[in-house]
Amino acid sequence: MKNFTYLCLAFFCCLTVYAQTETKSKSNIQRVRIDFKTPEGFVRHLLLGFTKDDSATDGIDYGYDARNRDKLKDDLNWMINSQRFVIQGVGAYCDSKRYPFGMFLTNSGPIEISLTDLEHFDTPIPVFVHDAWSDTYHKINDLSYKKTMESGVYQDRFFLAFSDNKPHHLLSNIDNALNDVSLNYFRNSKTLQVKTQGKPLQLKLYTLHGQLISSHDLNSNTETHTLSMDHLQSQVVLTVLESEQNYRHNRILIN
C-alpha cells in the first residue's frame, strides 16, 4: 500500500512538472492569427508563431508547421520552400522579417486579409500586408486589407510584414536621377538590357526581402549591356542602378 502511495505521488509530480513545462512552452510562442476571406465569402484561418528561443526556423520544422491538406477553390497559405502551409513556426520575432503568402484563386472577386489576434507580445506590434507588385504596405491592425483580384496564382506578390521600411538601399527615388539610362526586361529571351549612354554604372539585383542576388559592373566602354536572367525563378526583382552621384531603382517581374 505504501509503495502504491509513493507511485501515485511520483506520478502526480510528473504530471505537475509536465503541465508547468507545457504551459511555459505554449507561453513561449508569440502568435499572429490571420484570416483570409475568399471571393465566395469563405474564411481561411492562418497562424504564424514566433519562438523566443529560436527552436523553429524559417524553413520546414517538424512539430511547428502544418501543411495545407485541403483542396479549396480559393485559398491563402504560407509558402515555405515553395510548399503550402496553414501554420508556420519561425524563430524569434524580428520586425525586419517578411513571410510570403501564396494566393490561389479560381474565382475572381473581392478578397480580404485581416489580423484577428496577437498573443503573448509584451506590447502590440504593427502588422502589414506588403504588395510587392505595387510596393505598398497596408497596416491591418485596425483595418483589413481589401482588394478585388483576378483569378490566378499569386506567389512572390503578397507578404506579411512587421515594418513598412523598404530595403535600406531602396528607401526613395531621386528625382531626375539617371533618367537618360534605360533598363528593359525582355520576357521571350529572359534577358535584362541596360543602355547606359556610356556612363560607368553598377547594377545590383535584390530579392523583395532586400537580399542581394547579384552585382554587375557596367563599364563605359559598352553602351548596351545584356544580362541573362535564366538562373532566376519567376519572381519580382528589385534593380538598383548606381553612379558615383546618383542611383535609381525599379521593380521587374521575372517570368
Backbone as CSV, one residue per row, in Angstrom:
resi,resn,N_x,N_y,N_z,CA_x,CA_y,CA_z,C_x,C_y,C_z
1,MET,0.836,-1.199,0.000,0.000,0.000,0.000,0.873,1.252,0.000
2,LYS,1.991,1.192,0.833,2.887,2.333,0.901,3.538,2.559,-0.459
3,ASN,3.976,1.459,-1.104,4.610,1.588,-2.428,3.637,2.194,-3.430
4,PHE,2.364,1.781,-3.348,1.348,2.317,-4.266,1.162,3.823,-4.039
5,THR,1.198,4.237,-2.769,1.054,5.660,-2.441,2.207,6.466,-3.030
6,TYR,3.447,5.932,-2.854,4.619,6.609,-3.406,4.532,6.703,-4.926
7,LEU,4.026,5.620,-5.563,3.903,5.598,-7.019,2.912,6.660,-7.491
8,CYS,1.781,6.762,-6.781,0.781,7.779,-7.141,1.348,9.181,-6.969
9,LEU,2.108,9.392,-5.868,2.697,10.703,-5.611,3.704,11.071,-6.702
10,ALA,4.524,10.090,-7.100,5.516,10.338,-8.141,4.839,10.656,-9.465
11,PHE,3.765,9.918,-9.750,3.025,10.139,-10.998,2.405,11.541,-11.016
12,PHE,1.850,11.951,-9.850,1.248,13.281,-9.742,2.311,14.368,-9.937
13,CYS,3.497,14.170,-9.364,4.585,15.148,-9.515,5.009,15.265,-10.974
14,CYS,5.078,14.124,-11.656,5.449,14.134,-13.081,4.425,14.909,-13.893
15,LEU,3.140,14.672,-13.590,2.082,15.394,-14.306,2.176,16.891,-14.068
16,THR,2.492,17.266,-12.808,2.598,18.691,-12.485,3.743,19.343,-13.237
17,VAL,4.902,18.673,-13.249,6.062,19.200,-13.969,5.759,19.305,-15.454
18,TYR,5.106,18.260,-16.007,4.756,18.274,-17.439,3.810,19.430,-17.762
19,ALA,2.801,19.629,-16.895,1.837,20.709,-17.127,2.522,22.063,-17.068
20,GLN,3.448,22.243,-16.096,4.160,23.508,-15.999,5.054,23.734,-17.210
21,THR,5.718,22.669,-17.654,6.589,22.763,-18.833,5.777,23.073,-20.068
22,GLU,4.630,22.394,-20.188,3.770,22.609,-21.359,3.232,24.038,-21.376
23,THR,2.827,24.544,-20.203,2.324,25.925,-20.114,3.413,26.909,-20.480
24,LYS,4.634,26.688,-19.956,5.752,27.567,-20.276,6.073,27.523,-21.754
25,SER,6.031,26.317,-22.354,6.322,26.166,-23.778,5.309,26.912,-24.632
26,LYS,4.025,26.806,-24.248,2.981,27.483,-25.015,3.104,28.998,-24.903
27,SER,3.416,29.485,-23.680,3.529,30.931,-23.499,4.788,31.467,-24.147
28,ASN,5.730,30.572,-24.479,6.963,30.982,-25.127,6.733,31.292,-26.606
29,ILE,5.586,30.898,-27.146,5.286,31.113,-28.560,4.398,32.348,-28.702
30,GLN,4.872,33.309,-29.448,4.086,34.504,-29.758,3.334,34.243,-31.060
31,ARG,2.028,34.449,-31.043,1.193,34.041,-32.171,0.578,35.248,-32.874
32,VAL,0.564,35.148,-34.203,-0.121,36.128,-35.052,-1.182,35.351,-35.826
33,ARG,-2.453,35.710,-35.623,-3.546,34.985,-36.265,-4.130,35.851,-37.387
34,ILE,-4.220,35.238,-38.569,-4.657,35.924,-39.782,-5.875,35.202,-40.365
35,ASP,-6.841,35.971,-40.852,-7.982,35.413,-41.592,-7.952,35.901,-43.032
36,PHE,-8.279,34.999,-43.939,-8.379,35.328,-45.361,-9.785,35.018,-45.833
37,LYS,-10.483,36.042,-46.330,-11.825,35.846,-46.871,-11.740,35.743,-48.387
38,THR,-12.292,34.680,-48.948,-12.218,34.403,-50.374,-13.292,35.191,-51.127
39,PRO,-13.196,35.235,-52.466,-14.243,35.918,-53.247,-15.641,35.358,-53.012
40,GLU,-15.751,34.083,-52.609,-17.052,33.481,-52.345,-17.472,33.627,-50.886
41,GLY,-16.649,34.278,-50.072,-17.031,34.550,-48.693,-16.567,33.535,-47.672
42,PHE,-15.840,32.485,-48.094,-15.308,31.523,-47.137,-14.073,32.108,-46.444
43,VAL,-13.756,31.593,-45.255,-12.654,32.145,-44.473,-11.612,31.060,-44.199
44,ARG,-10.371,31.384,-44.488,-9.236,30.528,-44.156,-8.508,31.141,-42.960
45,HIS,-8.269,30.327,-41.918,-7.527,30.778,-40.743,-6.053,30.402,-40.912
46,LEU,-5.162,31.342,-40.647,-3.726,31.103,-40.714,-3.083,31.502,-39.394
47,LEU,-2.001,30.811,-39.051,-1.294,31.092,-37.802,0.202,31.176,-38.063
48,LEU,0.815,32.250,-37.551,2.269,32.398,-37.573,2.744,32.455,-36.134
49,GLY,3.698,31.583,-35.770,4.185,31.524,-34.394,5.668,31.838,-34.305
50,PHE,6.024,32.782,-33.398,7.426,33.118,-33.153,7.910,32.377,-31.911
51,THR,9.047,31.703,-32.007,9.630,31.003,-30.861,10.780,31.846,-30.321
52,LYS,10.642,32.293,-29.068,11.629,33.192,-28.483,13.009,32.547,-28.388
53,ASP,13.050,31.214,-28.266,14.332,30.516,-28.133,14.866,30.022,-29.473
54,ASP,14.245,30.482,-30.576,14.671,30.082,-31.927,14.627,28.566,-32.127
55,SER,13.664,27.922,-31.487,13.546,26.470,-31.657,12.946,26.105,-33.010
56,ALA,12.361,27.078,-33.699,11.885,26.873,-35.070,12.674,27.792,-35.995
57,THR,12.587,27.526,-37.288,13.334,28.299,-38.280,12.388,28.789,-39.365
58,ASP,12.934,29.524,-40.340,12.130,29.964,-41.480,11.881,28.832,-42.465
59,GLY,12.555,27.697,-42.271,12.329,26.524,-43.116,11.225,25.646,-42.555
60,ILE,11.157,24.417,-43.024,10.140,23.469,-42.573,10.613,22.805,-41.276
61,ASP,9.793,22.908,-40.227,10.156,22.374,-38.914,9.078,21.413,-38.438
62,TYR,9.466,20.171,-38.207,8.528,19.159,-37.708,8.010,19.580,-36.336
63,GLY,6.694,19.526,-36.159,6.079,19.879,-34.884,5.665,21.329,-34.787
64,TYR,6.134,22.161,-35.717,5.781,23.586,-35.692,4.931,23.998,-36.896
65,ASP,5.145,23.352,-38.030,4.467,23.761,-39.269,3.397,22.743,-39.647
66,ALA,2.279,23.229,-40.159,1.181,22.353,-40.591,0.893,22.607,-42.065
67,ARG,0.983,21.545,-42.861,0.757,21.660,-44.294,-0.718,21.889,-44.597
68,ASN,-0.955,22.486,-45.739,-2.322,22.630,-46.228,-2.735,21.325,-46.896
69,ARG,-3.688,20.632,-46.297,-4.169,19.361,-46.844,-5.469,19.530,-47.614
70,ASP,-6.008,20.750,-47.622,-7.296,20.995,-48.270,-7.109,21.277,-49.753
71,LYS,-8.171,21.071,-50.502,-8.176,21.402,-51.920,-9.328,22.381,-52.165
72,LEU,-9.074,23.622,-51.797,-10.088,24.651,-51.908,-9.939,25.403,-53.230
73,LYS,-11.065,25.903,-53.738,-11.016,26.663,-54.987,-10.206,27.944,-54.825
74,ASP,-10.354,28.571,-53.668,-9.663,29.828,-53.379,-8.994,29.696,-52.021
75,ASP,-7.725,30.099,-51.935,-7.020,29.875,-50.676,-5.840,30.834,-50.551
76,LEU,-5.421,31.030,-49.309,-4.211,31.778,-48.983,-3.406,30.925,-48.022
77,ASN,-2.121,30.737,-48.305,-1.263,29.882,-47.487,0.081,30.543,-47.255
78,TRP,0.766,30.079,-46.207,2.178,30.414,-46.048,2.970,29.594,-47.067
79,MET,3.975,30.183,-47.669,4.822,29.456,-48.606,6.181,29.210,-47.950
80,ILE,6.504,27.930,-47.737,7.799,27.540,-47.174,8.454,26.583,-48.160
81,ASN,9.577,26.972,-48.707,10.266,26.156,-49.713,9.329,25.756,-50.845
82,SER,8.521,26.713,-51.298,7.576,26.543,-52.412,6.452,25.568,-52.081
83,GLN,6.251,25.248,-50.796,5.173,24.361,-50.371,4.172,25.151,-49.524
84,ARG,2.932,24.656,-49.479,1.829,25.396,-48.877,1.537,24.917,-47.456
85,PHE,1.435,25.904,-46.524,1.199,25.604,-45.112,0.111,26.532,-44.573
86,VAL,-0.596,26.049,-43.531,-1.598,26.886,-42.858,-1.100,27.350,-41.492
87,ILE,-0.109,26.666,-40.937,0.554,27.089,-39.703,2.049,27.110,-39.967
88,GLN,2.696,28.197,-39.559,4.142,28.301,-39.724,4.770,28.743,-38.412
89,GLY,5.743,27.957,-37.937,6.526,28.342,-36.776,7.887,28.831,-37.232
90,VAL,8.333,29.948,-36.666,9.616,30.536,-37.059,10.401,30.869,-35.795
91,GLY,11.552,31.511,-35.959,12.387,31.871,-34.821,11.840,33.066,-34.067
92,ALA,12.709,33.739,-33.332,12.299,34.886,-32.515,11.782,36.014,-33.408
93,TYR,10.850,36.795,-32.850,10.255,37.904,-33.595,11.318,38.910,-34.007
94,CYS,11.258,39.316,-35.280,12.170,40.323,-35.811,11.376,41.174,-36.787
95,ASP,11.332,42.481,-36.550,10.447,43.319,-37.369,10.950,43.515,-38.795
96,SER,12.173,43.074,-39.099,12.679,43.203,-40.470,12.322,41.997,-41.339
97,LYS,11.782,40.952,-40.724,11.441,39.739,-41.476,10.119,39.932,-42.218
98,ARG,9.994,39.248,-43.374,8.751,39.204,-44.133,8.469,37.751,-44.482
99,TYR,7.193,37.369,-44.433,6.820,35.977,-44.660,5.871,35.903,-45.849
100,PRO,6.262,35.138,-46.880,5.496,35.148,-48.134,4.186,34.376,-48.050
101,PHE,3.160,34.960,-48.652,1.883,34.292,-48.865,1.872,33.692,-50.276
102,GLY,1.094,32.638,-50.437,0.702,32.175,-51.758,-0.806,32.304,-51.864
103,MET,-1.268,33.071,-52.852,-2.708,33.254,-53.043,-3.124,32.484,-54.287
104,PHE,-4.112,31.584,-54.124,-4.549,30.702,-55.200,-6.043,30.922,-55.420
105,LEU,-6.386,31.523,-56.550,-7.770,31.916,-56.792,-8.300,31.281,-58.069
106,THR,-9.364,30.508,-57.917,-10.113,30.017,-59.078,-11.147,31.051,-59.488
107,ASN,-11.653,31.779,-58.500,-12.685,32.797,-58.737,-12.084,34.193,-58.658
108,SER,-12.582,35.084,-59.490,-12.241,36.496,-59.386,-13.200,37.169,-58.407
109,GLY,-12.741,38.260,-57.806,-13.635,38.978,-56.894,-12.898,39.575,-55.724
110,PRO,-13.633,40.100,-54.746,-13.008,40.760,-53.598,-12.407,39.753,-52.616
111,ILE,-11.229,40.079,-52.117,-10.594,39.274,-51.068,-10.322,40.189,-49.884
112,GLU,-10.078,39.578,-48.727,-9.817,40.365,-47.526,-8.830,39.611,-46.646
113,ILE,-7.782,40.306,-46.183,-6.799,39.740,-45.262,-6.855,40.566,-43.985
114,SER,-7.114,39.909,-42.858,-7.292,40.653,-41.612,-6.503,40.003,-40.481
115,LEU,-6.115,40.829,-39.531,-5.465,40.368,-38.304,-6.549,40.125,-37.264
116,THR,-6.617,38.895,-36.730,-7.666,38.595,-35.759,-7.156,38.581,-34.318
117,ASP,-5.840,38.326,-34.123,-5.354,38.290,-32.741,-3.833,38.296,-32.707
118,LEU,-3.294,38.894,-31.652,-1.876,38.825,-31.302,-1.780,38.242,-29.898
119,GLU,-0.951,37.217,-29.704,-0.865,36.544,-28.409,0.568,36.549,-27.886
120,HIS,0.708,36.857,-26.586,1.965,36.762,-25.832,3.016,37.780,-26.269
121,PHE,2.587,38.901,-26.839,3.508,40.008,-27.092,3.412,40.986,-25.920
122,ASP,4.558,41.471,-25.446,4.559,42.403,-24.308,3.856,43.709,-24.670
123,THR,4.059,44.151,-25.905,3.379,45.341,-26.414,2.846,45.016,-27.802
124,PRO,1.779,45.674,-28.237,1.245,45.395,-29.578,2.285,45.700,-30.656
125,ILE,2.293,44.887,-31.693,3.226,45.088,-32.806,2.434,45.483,-34.052
126,PRO,3.011,46.287,-34.943,2.328,46.600,-36.198,2.422,45.414,-37.158
127,VAL,1.352,45.181,-37.886,1.309,44.078,-38.856,0.839,44.644,-40.192
128,PHE,1.572,44.335,-41.255,1.287,44.878,-42.574,1.120,43.762,-43.600
129,VAL,0.309,44.026,-44.617,0.318,43.242,-45.850,1.125,44.045,-46.862
130,HIS,2.187,43.433,-47.371,3.044,44.093,-48.356,2.700,43.541,-49.738
131,ASP,2.244,44.423,-50.620,2.011,44.076,-52.024,3.271,44.454,-52.786
132,ALA,4.073,43.448,-53.156,5.356,43.716,-53.796,5.200,44.268,-55.206
133,TRP,4.090,43.966,-55.864,3.903,44.453,-57.228,3.706,45.958,-57.253
134,SER,2.991,46.479,-56.283,2.785,47.923,-56.215,3.713,48.568,-55.191
135,ASP,4.479,47.723,-54.474,5.385,48.179,-53.422,4.659,49.046,-52.399
136,THR,3.496,48.557,-51.951,2.701,49.275,-50.962,2.527,48.416,-49.714
137,TYR,2.345,49.088,-48.576,2.143,48.422,-47.300,0.796,48.858,-46.724
138,HIS,0.025,47.887,-46.240,-1.273,48.195,-45.645,-1.279,47.635,-44.223
139,LYS,-1.409,48.521,-43.248,-1.439,48.086,-41.858,-2.806,47.481,-41.541
140,ILE,-2.806,46.259,-41.004,-4.068,45.540,-40.803,-4.434,45.394,-39.323
141,ASN,-3.751,46.114,-38.433,-4.101,46.030,-37.011,-5.532,46.474,-36.743
142,ASP,-5.958,47.526,-37.439,-7.296,48.067,-37.221,-8.187,47.978,-38.449
143,LEU,-7.587,47.860,-39.623,-8.357,47.879,-40.861,-7.856,46.790,-41.794
144,SER,-8.749,45.903,-42.224,-8.367,44.787,-43.082,-7.861,45.266,-44.438
145,TYR,-7.036,44.431,-45.051,-6.591,44.690,-46.423,-7.637,44.118,-47.371
146,LYS,-8.193,44.963,-48.226,-9.228,44.533,-49.167,-8.799,44.870,-50.583
147,LYS,-9.043,43.941,-51.488,-8.666,44.160,-52.878,-9.512,43.248,-53.758
148,THR,-9.824,43.729,-54.947,-10.510,42.894,-55.940,-9.453,42.247,-56.825
149,MET,-9.466,40.914,-56.870,-8.419,40.171,-57.556,-8.989,39.391,-58.732
150,GLU,-8.168,39.243,-59.770,-8.491,38.342,-60.865,-8.063,36.931,-60.485
151,SER,-8.738,35.927,-61.037,-8.364,34.540,-60.756,-6.923,34.308,-61.212
152,GLY,-6.224,33.436,-60.510,-4.836,33.144,-60.855,-4.051,32.716,-59.632
153,VAL,-2.780,32.467,-59.840,-1.869,32.079,-58.760,-0.915,33.243,-58.524
154,TYR,-0.869,33.704,-57.273,-0.045,34.850,-56.920,0.981,34.424,-55.878
155,GLN,2.201,34.217,-56.325,3.313,33.952,-55.429,4.348,35.063,-55.623
156,ASP,5.108,35.344,-54.589,6.089,36.434,-54.618,5.423,37.782,-54.818
157,ARG,4.136,37.899,-54.461,3.482,39.202,-54.520,3.108,39.708,-53.133
158,PHE,2.427,38.877,-52.335,1.940,39.322,-51.029,2.798,38.733,-49.910
159,PHE,3.108,39.578,-48.923,3.923,39.175,-47.783,3.295,39.710,-46.496
160,LEU,3.503,38.994,-45.396,3.168,39.544,-44.093,4.435,40.205,-43.557
161,ALA,4.320,41.471,-43.190,5.478,42.240,-42.740,5.163,42.907,-41.412
162,PHE,6.220,43.340,-40.724,6.059,43.962,-39.411,6.704,45.345,-39.369
163,SER,7.051,45.833,-40.542,7.557,47.190,-40.710,7.289,47.583,-42.148
164,ASP,7.026,48.863,-42.384,6.817,49.311,-43.752,8.088,49.898,-44.356
165,ASN,9.241,49.599,-43.717,10.517,50.050,-44.253,10.916,49.185,-45.430
166,LYS,11.372,49.822,-46.483,11.894,49.107,-47.631,13.372,48.819,-47.383
167,PRO,13.990,47.929,-48.175,15.424,47.700,-48.004,16.188,49.028,-47.963
168,HIS,17.222,49.101,-47.107,17.881,50.373,-46.826,18.374,51.090,-48.071
169,HIS,18.714,50.344,-49.091,19.253,50.950,-50.301,18.146,51.511,-51.175
170,LEU,16.895,51.165,-50.858,15.801,51.456,-51.772,14.738,52.319,-51.113
171,LEU,15.154,53.177,-50.215,14.169,53.923,-49.453,13.425,54.950,-50.280
172,SER,14.054,55.535,-51.281,13.373,56.565,-52.048,14.002,56.714,-53.414
173,ASN,13.233,57.295,-54.319,13.755,57.656,-55.621,14.374,59.031,-55.554
174,ILE,15.379,59.290,-56.368,15.931,60.624,-56.510,15.396,61.202,-57.803
175,ASP,14.729,62.345,-57.720,14.121,62.945,-58.901,15.172,63.196,-59.982
176,ASN,14.804,62.813,-61.214,15.632,63.057,-62.397,16.985,62.361,-62.332
177,ALA,17.146,61.356,-61.461,18.413,60.643,-61.363,18.479,59.551,-62.411
178,LEU,19.490,59.608,-63.277,19.741,58.581,-64.289,18.536,58.357,-65.203
179,ASN,17.800,59.417,-65.476,16.616,59.275,-66.328,16.971,58.981,-67.778
180,ASP,18.210,59.289,-68.186,18.604,59.026,-69.562,19.111,57.600,-69.753
181,VAL,19.164,56.834,-68.670,19.563,55.427,-68.747,18.309,54.569,-68.852
182,SER,18.288,53.650,-69.812,17.112,52.786,-69.982,17.410,51.383,-69.483
183,LEU,16.400,50.781,-68.842,16.501,49.409,-68.358,15.222,48.689,-68.763
184,ASN,15.364,47.581,-69.500,14.207,46.843,-70.004,14.406,45.348,-69.820
185,TYR,13.299,44.683,-69.522,13.320,43.218,-69.421,12.544,42.636,-70.593
186,PHE,13.176,41.669,-71.304,12.555,41.022,-72.450,12.182,39.600,-72.060
187,ARG,10.862,39.364,-71.965,10.348,38.109,-71.440,10.706,36.920,-72.327
188,ASN,10.614,37.090,-73.645,10.842,35.963,-74.555,12.256,35.401,-74.434
189,SER,13.233,36.295,-74.335,14.631,35.847,-74.226,15.095,35.782,-72.773
190,LYS,14.254,36.250,-71.847,14.564,36.298,-70.419,15.908,36.997,-70.186
191,THR,16.019,38.195,-70.768,17.231,38.985,-70.628,16.891,40.388,-70.135
192,LEU,17.844,40.961,-69.426,17.741,42.325,-68.932,18.714,43.173,-69.740
193,GLN,18.209,44.266,-70.321,19.050,45.117,-71.162,19.151,46.511,-70.545
194,VAL,20.391,46.982,-70.417,20.639,48.315,-69.855,21.424,49.133,-70.874
195,LYS,20.889,50.291,-71.225,21.595,51.234,-72.090,22.095,52.376,-71.214
196,THR,23.408,52.434,-71.023,23.999,53.329,-70.032,24.387,54.689,-70.592
197,GLN,24.264,54.886,-71.900,24.686,56.148,-72.527,26.172,56.428,-72.259
198,GLY,26.944,55.339,-72.163,28.389,55.495,-71.976,28.820,55.829,-70.569
199,LYS,27.909,55.749,-69.586,28.262,56.051,-68.192,28.718,54.780,-67.479
200,PRO,29.740,54.856,-66.656,30.108,53.696,-65.834,29.111,53.552,-64.684
201,LEU,28.414,52.427,-64.644,27.381,52.204,-63.634,27.565,50.847,-62.986
202,GLN,26.902,50.673,-61.854,26.823,49.358,-61.223,25.356,48.982,-61.108
203,LEU,25.042,47.757,-61.499,23.677,47.232,-61.411,23.640,46.169,-60.321
204,LYS,22.686,46.320,-59.395,22.501,45.324,-58.341,21.073,44.803,-58.387
205,LEU,20.919,43.509,-58.188,19.606,42.869,-58.155,19.343,42.372,-56.740
206,TYR,18.135,42.680,-56.217,17.761,42.286,-54.866,16.460,41.485,-54.896
207,THR,16.303,40.597,-53.926,15.003,39.984,-53.697,14.122,40.996,-52.974
208,LEU,12.847,40.682,-52.821,11.942,41.581,-52.113,12.229,41.635,-50.617
209,HIS,13.065,40.704,-50.123,13.481,40.736,-48.725,14.703,41.620,-48.532
210,GLY,15.212,42.205,-49.641,16.395,43.041,-49.545,17.691,42.273,-49.622
211,GLN,17.641,40.979,-49.991,18.856,40.180,-50.120,19.464,40.382,-51.506
212,LEU,20.775,40.572,-51.544,21.462,40.791,-52.809,21.516,39.503,-53.617
213,ILE,21.033,39.551,-54.866,21.101,38.393,-55.767,22.409,38.402,-56.534
214,SER,22.727,39.547,-57.152,23.959,39.658,-57.934,24.297,41.122,-58.135
215,SER,25.562,41.369,-58.491,26.045,42.724,-58.742,26.850,42.712,-60.039
216,HIS,26.662,43.744,-60.872,27.297,43.787,-62.195,27.890,45.168,-62.441
217,ASP,29.177,45.192,-62.804,29.822,46.442,-63.197,29.579,46.675,-64.673
218,LEU,28.929,47.781,-64.992,28.642,48.139,-66.379,29.625,49.232,-66.777
219,ASN,30.687,48.839,-67.493,31.738,49.807,-67.800,31.323,50.742,-68.931
220,SER,32.074,51.815,-69.064,31.714,52.852,-70.028,32.118,52.507,-71.455
221,ASN,32.864,51.410,-71.645,33.303,51.042,-72.996,32.155,50.502,-73.839
222,THR,31.124,49.994,-73.185,29.974,49.432,-73.892,28.726,50.220,-73.514
223,GLU,27.959,50.619,-74.511,26.774,51.425,-74.241,25.569,50.569,-73.892
224,THR,25.493,49.363,-74.483,24.365,48.466,-74.225,24.869,47.193,-73.559
225,HIS,24.278,46.866,-72.426,24.661,45.675,-71.673,23.447,44.743,-71.595
226,THR,23.645,43.474,-71.956,22.573,42.480,-71.924,22.943,41.375,-70.947
227,LEU,22.049,41.138,-69.971,22.297,40.148,-68.923,21.217,39.083,-68.948
228,SER,21.617,37.822,-68.882,20.659,36.718,-68.859,20.055,36.568,-67.464
229,MET,18.726,36.353,-67.407,18.024,36.118,-66.151,17.538,34.667,-66.052
230,ASP,18.127,33.788,-66.868,17.709,32.379,-66.912,17.860,31.689,-65.561
231,HIS,18.794,32.151,-64.756,19.061,31.482,-63.481,18.050,31.834,-62.401
232,LEU,17.146,32.793,-62.678,16.173,33.232,-61.680,14.821,32.570,-61.897
233,GLN,14.181,32.165,-60.813,12.816,31.663,-60.873,11.863,32.843,-61.036
234,SER,10.600,32.549,-61.351,9.605,33.607,-61.502,9.459,34.359,-60.180
235,GLN,9.708,35.648,-60.223,9.646,36.469,-59.013,9.744,37.936,-59.405
236,VAL,9.419,38.805,-58.448,9.633,40.235,-58.638,11.019,40.566,-58.100
237,VAL,11.827,41.234,-58.916,13.197,41.580,-58.570,13.320,43.098,-58.472
238,LEU,14.036,43.562,-57.460,14.335,44.979,-57.323,15.686,45.253,-57.959
239,THR,15.752,46.192,-58.900,17.004,46.541,-59.558,17.453,47.920,-59.090
240,VAL,18.755,48.040,-58.836,19.335,49.321,-58.429,20.472,49.652,-59.378
241,LEU,20.366,50.796,-60.065,21.438,51.321,-60.909,22.134,52.438,-60.143
242,GLU,23.479,52.370,-60.057,24.230,53.343,-59.274,25.333,53.978,-60.112
243,SER,25.440,55.288,-59.990,26.615,56.002,-60.471,27.338,56.544,-59.241
244,GLU,28.376,57.339,-59.428,29.094,57.880,-58.270,28.241,58.879,-57.492
245,GLN,27.297,59.544,-58.186,26.499,60.569,-57.525,25.053,60.147,-57.265
246,ASN,24.497,59.330,-58.131,23.063,59.055,-58.069,22.768,57.562,-58.119
247,TYR,21.530,57.240,-57.845,21.045,55.879,-58.069,19.566,55.933,-58.397
248,ARG,19.089,54.851,-58.974,17.657,54.736,-59.220,17.277,53.266,-59.106
249,HIS,16.018,52.995,-58.709,15.607,51.609,-58.589,14.290,51.374,-59.307
250,ASN,14.097,50.120,-59.732,12.884,49.688,-60.420,12.512,48.301,-59.930
251,ARG,11.261,47.929,-60.147,10.787,46.570,-59.885,10.522,45.898,-61.225
252,ILE,10.972,44.654,-61.356,10.810,43.916,-62.607,10.260,42.527,-62.277
253,LEU,9.222,42.113,-63.003,8.670,40.767,-62.840,9.397,39.828,-63.770
254,ILE,10.142,38.883,-63.210,10.858,37.878,-63.985,9.952,36.671,-64.141
255,ASN,9.602,36.324,-65.373,8.785,35.113,-65.602,9.029,34.575,-66.993
